[in-house]
């Protein structure tokens, strides 16, 4: 059973494109990051999140460019080189392409979760890093969001007008590159990385879609996804389903078991073998989500309690204090000593790096 999150070499190859134009040798960058360049010879090979993190950090050091994630994402204009890209190219609309990407994303990248949803008159296309190693990597988040915008233009032939853009990381001192690329209000320290735009733009047609090719590529993608997911731990599968289903209501273990096409009893047995339980996983997710939402001061504590499925705000207060020894208000206002925070983080009681959607 697999516990390490990975990314397809075809995905990270897009990040390396254009390095030579800056006088930086791609193979040298890989070697400095302790990655064997030969791994890129086969599109089926994958890099661990630790390897991806080292590679990005080395790229920042060599280029002396803190905005390299934004820049490399903006350069994604050379077409697609993997089955997921071919699927999106043959969808009818931008909305359909986004939905297919969300469904098959793990084929190319399991370190993050992409989602598309409508809220009022807006579409929110979000990407949340779920890997602890990459969650704090600003360039990784920048590359993802800047790259999504580039792919939208590549698929539709149009550059869409954005209403807002969100990032989970802290606001850099200089945001001029963000303003140049996105041309809209930009917000930092949010609970997700996301593009926000008029939902009607999801109806934009894809350039020259092919229904027959879509069916062919999607069959191949489903086979690949089935084989890929067969190597995942049940704990990881359950976490993924809970994150997708939690929208103000707590998904029951019965719901999760149905999604996995197995009985509740068998699911409980598999989780026990892995040293986990449904309740433990659910509490871990709610705790991580609470910590991240409390960093976003635009979301009230009452709203956070609702999102996490608590019947009353007072119940959320008791649960959060049990998890962290602090009330949500204390955590949000910083009315706690840094010494205490450091102690709890070290013991693993507060995971401030985990990002959720």
N, C-alpha and C positions, 0 to 999 in steps of 0.2 A: 504494500500500500504506500502511496506517495504522499510525502509531507512537505516537499519543497516546491514552491511556486516557480514556474518557468515561463519563458517567452521564446517564440519561434525566432530563429536567426533571420528570417525574412523580414520580421517586424523591426528588429534592431538595425538591420542593414539600412533601412530608410534613414535612421538617425546618422549613420556614417557617411551618407551620400554628400558630396560637395566638400569634404574635408581637404581634398587635394588642392582645391581652389584657394584655400587659406595657407597653402604650403605645409600642410600636415599630412604625414604618411599614415594611411589607414592601418597597415600592418604593424607599424611601430606603436600606434595607439593601442592596438589590441594586446601586443606583447607587454607594454608597460602596465596594462590592466591585468596582466597574468592570464590572458586568454589566448589559446592556440588558434591562429588565423585559419587553420585548416577546417575548423568547425563550420565555417561558412560555405564549405564546398557542397554540402547537402542541405536542401531546404527543410529536410525533416529533423535536423538537429535543433537543439534548444539550449538557451542559456539560463542559468539560475538567476534569481533576483539579485543575489550578491555580485554575480559577474556583471550584470547590467549596471548596477550601482557603481561598481569600480570603473567601468568603461565611461560612464557619464562624468564621473568625478575627474578622470584623467583627461577627458576632452575639455572640460572647463579649465583645467590647469594648463594644458598645452595652448589653448586659444586665448586664455586670459579673458574669457567672455562669459559673464554670468548670465547673459541672455541667449546662450547657445541653444537651449531647448526651444525657445520661440523661433529663432532663426532657422533651425533645422526643420521644424514643423512647417514653416512657411515654404520651404523648398520642396515639399512633397507634391510634385507635379509631373512625375515621370511615369505615371500609370501604376498598375497593381501587379504584384508578382506572386500572389498566393491565391488559393482557392476562394478565400473569403472576399478578396477584392473582385474576383471574377463574378461572384454571386451578386455583389452590389452593383456592378456594371450592367447587369442584365435584369435588374428590378425595374418596375414601371415608374415608381416615384421615389422621391427622397425619403418619405416616411417609411415606405416598404424596405428600402435599403438600410435605414437605421434599425428597423426591427430585425432584419436578417443578421445584421452585425451583432446586435445584442444576443441573439440566439446562438450564434456560432463563434463568439469572441474567443472562447477558451482555446480554440484551435491555434490561434496565433498569440494569445496573451491571457494568462490566468492570474496575472498580478493585479488586475483591476476589473471593475464591473461597469459597463456602459449601460445607460438606460435612456429611454425617450418617453416623455409623458406630456400630457396637455394639462395646463392649469389656467383656467379662464381663457383668455384669448392668446395665450402664449404657449409655445413648445419649449420644453426644457430638455436639452440633450446633455446629459451629465456623464462624467467619467470619474469614478472614485477608486483610488488606489487602496486595495485591501491587504497588500503585502507590507509588513512592518518595516522591512529594509528600505523599500522605495517610497513609503508614505511621506517621509520628510524630505524627499529629493525634489527641490523646486523645479529643476530643469526637466525632470521626468514629467511632472504635471503640465508644465508649459508646452513641452513637445506634444503631449497628447491633445491638448485643447487647440493649439495652433494647427496641429496636423489635421484634426477633425474639420476645421474651417477650410483648409486647403483641399481636402477630399470632397467636401460639399461642392466646391467650385469645379473640381475635376469631374465629378459625376454629372452635374447639371449644366455646366458651362456658364454658371452665374455666380457672382459674389453676393451673398445675402446680406441684408442690413440687420445688424444685431441690436437688440434692446439693452442687454446687459451681459457681462461675462463674470463668472465667479472663479476664485481660486482658493484652495485650502491653506496655502502657505502665507507667511507674513508679507506685508507690502514692502517691496524693494524701495531703496532710496530714490532711484530713478525709474519711472514707469513710462518713459517716452516711447519705448519700443512696444509696450503693450497698447498704448494709445494709437500708435501708427498702424498696428496690425488689426486691431479690433474695432477702432473708431466708434466707441460707445462707452458708457459708464462701466468701470471695472471695479469689482469689490474683492477684497482679500480677507483671509481668515474666515472663510465660509465653511459650511459642512460638506461641500462637494465642489468639484471643478465642473463648470457647465457653461454652455452657450444658451442664451435665452433669446427667442425671436418669435415673430408672428407665426402662429400654428398653421396658418394657411400655406406657408412656404413648404410645409411637408408634402404638399401636392405638386411641387415642382417636378416635371418629368425628367427622368434620367435620359441621357443622350443615347440613342439607338439601343434600346433594350431588346433582348431576345428571350422569349418565353421558353423555348425548347432548351436553350443553353442553360437557363436558370434552373430548370428541372434537373438537368444532368449534373451540374455543379453542386446542387443542393443534395442530391442523393449521395454524392461522394463526400460532401461535408458531414452529413449525418453519420455515415459509416465511420469517418475519422473521429467525430465527436464521441460516438458510442465507445470506440476503442480507447479513446483518451480518458473518458470518464470512468472506465472500468478500473483504472489504476488509482482513482482517488479514494481517500479514506471516507468512511461514512460520516465522520464528524465534519469534514469539509463540505460534503454534499448537503448535510443538514443545515449548516451555517448559510450556505448559498441560498437555499430555499427560504429560510427564515428571513433573510435580508430582502429577498424579492417580494415575499408575501406580507411583510409587516408594513401596513399602511393605516395605522390607527387601531388595528386589531391584531391580537397575538395569534399567529397560526398554531393550531393544535398539533399534537404529535400525530393524530389521525390524518390530518391534511398533509403533513410532511411524508408520512408513510405512503399515502396514495400517490404522491408525486414521484416517489421512488418505486412504485409498483411492488410494494411488499407489505407484509403485515406489521402491525405495531410491535408485536412481540419479537419478531425477527429483527426489526430495527433496534429495539432496546438491547437485544443480545449483541449485535454487532458493535453498538456504541460502548457497551460494557467491556467488550474485548479490547477496545481502543482506549479504555480508561476514561470514558466520557459518559454523559447522560444528556437527555434532551433538556432537562431543567438547567443543568450546568451551562450548556451551550447557549441557551436562551438568555440566562442572566449575564453571561459574558458579553453577548451582543448588545443587550440593553445598556449595560454599563459603559461600553465603548461608545455607543451611540449617544448616551447622555453626556459624556465628557466632551464629545465633539460638538454637539448641539449647544452646549453651554458656552462654548467659545464664540458662537455666533450670537451676538447680542440683539440681532434683529428678530430672533425667535424667543418668545416669552417662555417662562418656566411652565406655565399652564399648558402651552402648546406642546412643549417637549413631553410632558406627562401624557398628553393625548396620543402623540405620535408613537410613544413607546408602549401604548396599550394599558396604562394605569387607569383604574376607575376613578381615582381622585388624586389631586395634586399632593395631598398629605401622604398618600401611600407612596408616591414617587419620592417624596422627601425622606421617608423612613428607609426606603430601599437604597437610595443613593448614599445615605449616611452609613448604612450597613456595609456597602461596598467600599467606601473611601474614608469613612470617619468624619466627613464634612457634609454639610447641607448643600444643596444646589446653589443657594444664594451665596454662601461662603466661597464656594468654588468659583462662581462667576465673578464676584467682586474682588477676588484676590484676598479676602479677609482670612488668610491662612498663612502660616509662615513658610518661607521657601524651604526651610530645613525639614518641615513635615512633608511637604510635597516630594522632596528628593527622596525621603525615606520610603514613602509609599510607592513611588515609581520604581525604586530599586527592588522592592519586594514584589513588584509586578501587580500591585493592587490597583494602579491607575495606568492604563495604557493610552497615553495621550497621542500616540502616533497612529494608531489604527484608524482608518477612514472608512466610513460606511456610506451607503446611499439611502 
